[in-house]
Amino acid sequence: MTRLSVNINKIATLRNARGGNLPDVTKAALDIESFGAEGITVHPRPDERHIRYSDVREIRPLLRTEFNIEGNPIPSFVDLVLEVHPDQVTLVPDAHDAITSNAGWDTLKNRDFLSGICERFRREGIRTSIFIDPVPEMAFGAAECGADRVELYTADYALEYPAGAEKAISRYLETAKAARQAGLGLNAGHDLSLENLAYFVRTIPWTDEVSIGHALISDALYLGLEKTIAAYLSEIRKK
């Protein structure tokens, strides 16, 4: 069964727009768990424009479900991960000024660097996922780096889906098969939504986890958070 991990960055963005603690990011994370989500994802960036390092430290001991921290493994990020010890860390090659994640790792060119990071987290018992584009060679490369999983960057799938679902998912299916062949677990995330989620999971049913933030929080403005999470779980479980 594919698990739903909710990225709460957008809730932190709203809080930070006015200062103070409204909405309360920690309370939101706990409410999301209580509404049925199977994980919480955060992506702290160096400028802390949404999730702050202090949020990560506060949330970690309170969660009952899986905690996934994603980000560029700069020294401060690595130190944070080793300090709070999440269930999973997702390595994303974000530039410091990136608005959002916009590309996966080249696991071949960055093999030495990524291998060292994966080994460091493995020694601490932290599952490591590498964010990749839908290119089979990148999945095989991630396995060579010592990753446990890959996360497919699904922005192109979401963009192309309205024009034809089968064509939109073809590269993702090929890469997912490569990941499975390489012995890797499989995650997916970026621009997955109520429109395109069910088809993705139905076509690639061995997807372990989807990480969804922007679309889910946007839908919650209209549906409410509890109903929105129920709707996403329903899409995941469609046959």
C-alpha positions in Angstrom: 0.0 0.0 0.0 1.3 3.4 -1.0 1.7 5.7 2.0 0.7 9.4 2.0 3.3 11.8 3.5 2.1 15.4 3.7 4.6 18.1 3.2 3.8 20.9 5.6 6.1 23.6 4.2 3.1 25.7 2.9 1.6 25.9 6.3 4.9 27.3 7.6 5.0 29.7 4.7 1.6 31.1 5.8 2.8 31.4 9.4 6.0 33.2 8.4 4.1 35.7 6.2 2.8 37.5 9.4 5.2 36.3 12.1 3.9 34.9 15.3 2.6 31.3 15.4 -0.6 31.3 13.4 -1.1 28.8 11.9 0.7 26.6 14.4 2.9 24.3 12.4 3.4 21.7 15.1 -0.3 21.4 15.8 -0.9 21.1 12.0 1.5 18.2 11.8 -0.2 16.4 14.6 -3.7 17.1 13.2 -2.6 15.8 9.8 -1.5 12.6 11.5 -4.8 12.3 13.3 -6.7 12.8 10.1 -5.0 9.7 8.6 -1.8 10.7 6.9 0.9 8.1 7.2 3.8 10.5 7.3 5.0 14.1 7.6 7.5 15.7 5.3 9.5 18.9 5.8 12.0 20.6 3.6 14.0 23.1 5.6 16.0 25.5 3.5 19.0 27.6 4.7 17.0 30.8 4.6 14.2 29.2 6.7 11.6 30.9 4.6 9.1 28.2 5.5 10.1 25.3 7.7 12.7 26.3 10.3 15.3 24.1 11.8 13.6 24.8 15.1 10.3 23.5 13.7 12.1 20.2 12.9 13.4 19.9 16.4 10.0 20.6 17.9 8.0 18.3 15.7 10.3 15.3 15.7 9.6 13.9 19.2 5.9 14.4 18.9 5.2 12.5 15.7 3.7 9.0 15.8 4.0 8.3 12.0 7.0 8.4 9.7 9.0 11.6 9.5 10.8 12.5 6.3 13.3 15.4 6.1 14.3 16.5 2.6 16.8 18.9 1.4 20.3 19.6 0.0 22.9 17.9 2.2 24.9 20.9 3.0 26.7 20.6 6.4 24.0 22.3 8.5 21.4 20.1 7.0 23.4 16.9 7.6 24.0 18.0 11.2 20.2 18.6 11.7 19.3 15.2 10.3 21.9 13.4 12.5 20.6 15.4 15.5 16.9 14.6 15.1 17.2 11.2 13.5 14.2 11.1 11.1 12.8 7.8 9.7 13.9 9.0 6.2 16.1 11.6 4.7 15.5 12.6 1.0 18.5 14.2 -0.7 17.5 17.0 -3.1 19.9 19.1 -5.1 18.3 22.5 -4.4 20.2 25.7 -5.0 20.1 27.9 -1.9 17.8 30.3 -3.8 15.5 27.8 -5.5 11.8 28.6 -5.2 11.0 24.9 -5.2 12.7 21.7 -6.2 13.2 21.7 -9.9 15.5 18.8 -10.8 16.8 15.5 -9.6 20.4 14.4 -8.9 22.8 13.2 -11.6 23.7 10.2 -9.5 26.5 9.3 -11.9 28.4 12.6 -11.8 27.8 13.0 -8.1 28.4 9.4 -7.1 31.4 10.0 -4.8 29.6 12.8 -2.9 26.3 11.0 -2.6 27.9 7.7 -1.6 29.6 9.5 1.3 26.3 11.1 2.5 24.4 7.8 2.2 27.0 5.9 4.1 27.0 8.5 6.9 23.2 8.2 7.3 23.2 4.4 7.0 25.6 4.2 10.0 22.9 6.0 12.0 20.1 3.7 10.8 18.4 6.5 8.7 16.8 5.4 5.5 18.1 7.5 2.6 16.2 8.4 -0.6 17.7 10.2 -3.6 15.6 12.6 -5.6 15.9 11.8 -9.3 14.5 12.7 -12.7 12.7 9.9 -14.6 15.8 8.4 -16.1 16.6 4.7 -15.5 20.3 5.3 -15.4 19.8 7.7 -12.4 18.0 4.9 -10.5 20.8 2.5 -11.1 23.3 5.2 -10.1 21.4 5.8 -6.9 21.8 2.1 -6.0 25.5 2.4 -6.6 25.6 5.4 -4.2 24.1 3.2 -1.5 20.6 4.7 -1.3 17.7 2.7 0.0 15.1 4.4 -2.2 14.7 7.0 -5.0 12.1 9.6 -5.2 10.8 10.4 -8.7 10.5 14.1 -9.5 7.0 14.1 -10.9 6.7 17.7 -12.2 6.8 16.6 -15.8 4.3 13.9 -15.2 1.8 16.4 -13.7 2.4 18.9 -16.5 1.9 16.3 -19.3 -0.9 14.4 -17.7 -3.8 16.5 -19.1 -2.7 15.8 -22.6 -2.4 12.1 -22.2 -1.8 10.0 -19.1 -0.1 7.0 -20.8 2.5 9.2 -22.5 3.0 11.3 -19.3 3.8 8.3 -17.2 5.9 6.3 -19.6 9.3 7.5 -18.5 8.3 7.2 -14.9 7.2 3.6 -15.3 10.5 2.8 -17.0 12.5 4.4 -14.2 10.3 2.8 -11.6 11.0 -0.6 -13.1 14.8 0.2 -13.1 14.6 1.1 -9.4 12.9 -2.1 -8.6 15.4 -4.1 -10.6 18.2 -2.3 -8.7 16.6 -3.3 -5.4 15.5 0.2 -4.4 12.3 1.4 -2.7 10.3 3.9 -4.6 8.9 7.3 -3.6 7.3 10.0 -5.8 6.6 13.7 -5.3 6.1 17.1 -6.9 2.8 18.4 -8.3 0.9 15.2 -7.6 -2.7 16.1 -7.1 -6.3 14.8 -6.9 -6.3 14.9 -10.7 -3.3 12.8 -11.4 -2.5 10.8 -8.3 -4.7 7.7 -8.7 -3.4 7.0 -12.2 0.2 7.2 -11.1 -0.3 4.8 -8.2 -2.4 2.4 -10.2 0.2 2.3 -13.0 3.1 2.0 -10.6 1.6 0.1 -7.6 4.9 -0.6 -6.0 5.3 3.1 -5.1 6.1 3.0 -1.4 5.3 6.7 -0.6 4.0 9.9 -2.2 5.0 13.2 -0.7 2.4 15.9 -1.4 2.3 19.5 -0.1 1.4 22.3 -2.4 -1.7 20.8 -4.1 -3.0 19.2 -0.9 -2.7 22.4 1.2 -4.3 24.4 -1.7 -7.2 21.9 -1.8 -7.6 22.2 1.9 -8.5 25.9 1.5 -11.8 24.7 0.0 -12.4 21.3 1.4 -10.8 21.6 4.9 -7.7 19.7 5.9 -9.4 16.6 7.2 -11.6 16.1 4.2 -8.7 16.8 1.9 -6.5 14.1 3.4 -9.4 11.7 3.2 -9.7 12.6 -0.5 -6.0 12.0 -1.2 -6.1 8.7 0.6 -9.1 7.7 -1.4 -7.3 8.4 -4.6 -4.3 6.4 -3.5 -6.5 3.4 -2.7 -8.5 3.5 -6.0 -8.2 0.2 -8.0 
